[in-house]
Amino acid sequence: MLTMHDLTPISLCLATQELLDTKKFQLGFCDNLVLRLKDEKLSEGLVKIKRDLSSFLTEKKFFEGYKAVIISNIDKIIGLVHSRYLKVDVKLASEVIESAKEIIEKVLKAQSFQEISGLEASFKSKITLPVYHLFSESIKS
């Protein structure tokens, strides 16, 4: 039986990969349900944030925090890969860790949401898919 603990590494990869799709984040902010329902308590504040995210003049105030969240997630992924998957496949786990560090460096240097968005494909191929493979191998044993 799989537990939440078992699924954490792959779940964190998927959540981080979703964050790297910055265009989807900016354009679809809270559109899933909250803004569509026009909740009186939340709508005004969320609409303001959505406008600020889409404005060249104000998006910068969100940008550094956004980078921090992505970097924090990748740091957690590194820790989970190191603690859980080195014994499964040391070569692949080490490659994931190195790739993750490279992506952190690129996020640190990014100057725009678009630059971060450009990292999504690399994150998927070098982090998410290998972590899924390591996860699959770990549950076989």
C-alpha positions as CSV (number, residue, x, y, z in Angstrom):
1,M,0.0,0.0,0.0
2,L,1.3,3.4,-1.0
3,T,1.3,6.2,1.6
4,M,1.4,10.0,1.3
5,H,5.0,9.7,2.5
6,D,5.8,7.5,-0.5
7,L,4.2,9.8,-3.0
8,T,5.8,13.1,-1.7
9,P,8.8,13.2,-4.0
10,I,6.8,12.7,-7.2
11,S,4.0,15.0,-6.0
12,L,6.5,17.7,-5.2
13,C,8.0,17.3,-8.7
14,L,4.6,17.6,-10.4
15,A,3.7,20.7,-8.3
16,T,7.0,22.4,-9.1
17,Q,6.7,21.6,-12.8
18,E,3.3,23.2,-12.7
19,L,4.8,26.3,-11.1
20,L,7.4,26.5,-13.9
21,D,4.5,27.0,-16.4
22,T,4.5,30.7,-15.5
23,K,2.2,31.8,-18.3
24,K,-0.5,29.4,-17.1
25,F,0.0,30.6,-13.6
26,Q,-0.2,34.3,-14.5
27,L,-3.2,33.9,-16.8
28,G,-5.1,31.3,-14.9
29,F,-4.5,32.6,-11.3
30,C,-7.5,31.4,-9.2
31,D,-9.6,30.8,-12.4
32,N,-10.3,27.2,-11.5
33,L,-13.3,28.1,-9.2
34,V,-12.8,30.9,-6.8
35,L,-12.9,33.8,-9.2
36,R,-15.6,32.1,-11.3
37,L,-17.9,31.9,-8.3
38,K,-17.3,35.6,-7.5
39,D,-17.0,35.0,-3.8
40,E,-17.7,38.3,-2.1
41,K,-15.0,37.9,0.6
42,L,-12.2,36.8,-1.8
43,S,-12.9,38.2,-5.3
44,E,-11.8,41.8,-4.8
45,G,-8.4,40.9,-3.4
46,L,-7.8,38.1,-5.9
47,V,-8.7,40.2,-8.9
48,K,-6.2,42.8,-7.7
49,I,-3.5,40.2,-7.5
50,K,-4.4,38.7,-10.9
51,R,-4.1,42.2,-12.4
52,D,-0.8,42.8,-10.7
53,L,0.5,39.5,-12.0
54,S,-0.4,40.4,-15.5
55,S,1.0,44.0,-15.4
56,F,4.6,44.6,-16.4
57,L,4.9,47.4,-13.8
58,T,3.8,45.3,-10.8
59,E,4.6,41.7,-11.6
60,K,8.2,42.2,-10.2
61,K,6.8,42.4,-6.7
62,F,5.7,38.8,-7.0
63,F,8.6,37.5,-8.9
64,E,11.2,37.1,-6.2
65,G,8.8,35.3,-3.9
66,Y,7.8,33.1,-6.8
67,K,11.5,32.2,-7.4
68,A,11.9,31.4,-3.7
69,V,9.0,29.0,-3.7
70,I,10.4,27.1,-6.7
71,I,13.9,27.0,-5.2
72,S,12.5,25.8,-1.9
73,N,10.6,23.0,-3.7
74,I,13.6,21.9,-5.7
75,D,15.7,21.9,-2.5
76,K,13.2,19.6,-0.9
77,I,13.3,17.3,-4.0
78,I,17.1,17.2,-3.7
79,G,16.8,16.1,-0.1
80,L,14.2,13.5,-0.8
81,V,16.1,12.0,-3.8
82,H,19.2,11.9,-1.6
83,S,17.6,10.3,1.4
84,R,15.3,7.8,-0.5
85,Y,16.7,7.0,-3.9
86,L,20.5,6.9,-3.7
87,K,20.2,3.3,-2.6
88,V,17.8,2.5,-5.6
89,D,20.1,3.9,-8.3
90,V,23.1,6.0,-7.2
91,K,24.0,7.1,-10.8
92,L,20.5,8.3,-11.7
93,A,19.8,9.9,-8.3
94,S,23.1,11.7,-8.5
95,E,22.3,13.0,-12.0
96,V,18.9,14.3,-10.7
97,I,20.6,16.1,-7.8
98,E,23.1,17.8,-10.1
99,S,20.4,18.7,-12.6
100,A,18.3,20.1,-9.8
101,K,21.2,22.3,-8.6
102,E,21.7,23.6,-12.1
103,I,18.0,24.5,-12.4
104,I,18.2,26.3,-9.0
105,E,21.1,28.3,-10.4
106,K,19.1,29.2,-13.5
107,V,16.1,30.2,-11.4
108,L,18.3,32.4,-9.2
109,K,19.6,34.2,-12.3
110,A,16.2,34.5,-14.0
111,Q,15.0,38.1,-14.5
112,S,11.5,37.3,-15.7
113,F,8.6,34.9,-15.5
114,Q,9.3,34.0,-19.1
115,E,12.9,32.9,-18.3
116,I,11.5,30.6,-15.6
117,S,8.9,29.2,-18.0
118,G,11.8,28.2,-20.3
119,L,13.0,25.8,-17.6
120,E,9.9,23.6,-17.6
121,A,10.9,21.1,-20.3
122,S,14.3,20.7,-18.7
123,F,12.8,20.2,-15.3
124,K,10.4,17.6,-16.7
125,S,13.1,15.6,-18.5
126,K,15.9,15.9,-15.9
127,I,13.9,15.9,-12.7
128,T,10.3,14.8,-12.9
129,L,10.7,11.8,-15.2
130,P,13.8,10.4,-13.5
131,V,12.3,10.9,-10.0
132,Y,9.2,9.0,-11.3
133,H,11.5,6.2,-12.5
134,L,13.3,6.1,-9.1
135,F,10.0,6.1,-7.3
136,S,8.7,3.2,-9.5
137,E,11.9,1.2,-8.9
138,S,11.7,1.9,-5.1
139,I,8.2,0.4,-4.8
140,K,9.2,-2.7,-6.7
141,S,11.7,-3.6,-4.0
